[in-house]
Amino acid sequence: MPEGLMRLFDSRNIGFRCARSVMRWTKRLVQTQLPLALEAPQAATDALPYLQVRRHPRARRLSIRVHAGGRVVVVVPRRSSARSVEAFINEHRDWIIRTSRKLSPIEPLALPSHIELPAIGRSFALDYPGSHERRVRWAERGDTLVLHTSAEDAPASMAVLRDWLLAQARRQGPAQVAAIAAETGLEPSRLQFRLQRTRWGSCSSRGTVSLNACMLFLEGRLLRYLLLHELCHLRHMNHSKRYWDLVARFEPDCRALDRELDDAWRRVPAWVFGHLA
Ligand SMILES: [Zn+2]
């Protein structure tokens, strides 16, 4: 598996699908036999982040997955004992803390007063005038984004912000993709935008390119690289040398940009991940 990349087969098995993903942070290890309780942290900085523990009937091993935003999920086979789960977590606590920190937003979770979207060179000031029971829950007035939600209800406001972000991506994204398509001659048969926590984008064997609305938080050259990465999969549905040669023809710095994209999750504001179910 090339660094930073993961191969997936989609649910209908129609073929190869590339996922420009953070899932390489998944750690799969055999279940440990040492029954230990979770250790108390030595200092506040050693505290474990919040962990979601999920029993999965088909899981054969314990695994830990750290998602963009720093969310940690421990997947547990049906018959594992609580003590073995504790031991597994204790054994990997340094890795969990380090990886979660690496993928956690730099800014703490809060309703923003400003939103910067470097990908389209725009900056919005937020206005929260309060709820008016309107059906339209947000409105743009020039460089001001007005949110008609209750100021006390931060989770609801963040949900509206996510709706707005997705609408922005759907409005601004196609032109960005069209520019790269014109440059490369690689045109997706279908383009879709979604808000996702596990990947920047993907390309299916049917020629559908899916892009994460979080791409709006990327600087221009990183966004360009992401779009190039996905469009080049229309020619090569793999990460072979021929694939990378094609990417490098349009972007000689592609390997460095690929690593930079892994770290760019940290620039996505916490409200994008904060209250997603
Ligand atoms: Zn890829």
Boltz pocket constraint, residues with backbone or C-beta under 6 A from the ligand:
constraints:
  - pocket:
      binder: B
      contacts: [[A, 5], [A, 18], [A, 19], [A, 20], [A, 229], [A, 233], [A, 238], [A, 239]]
      max_distance: 6.0
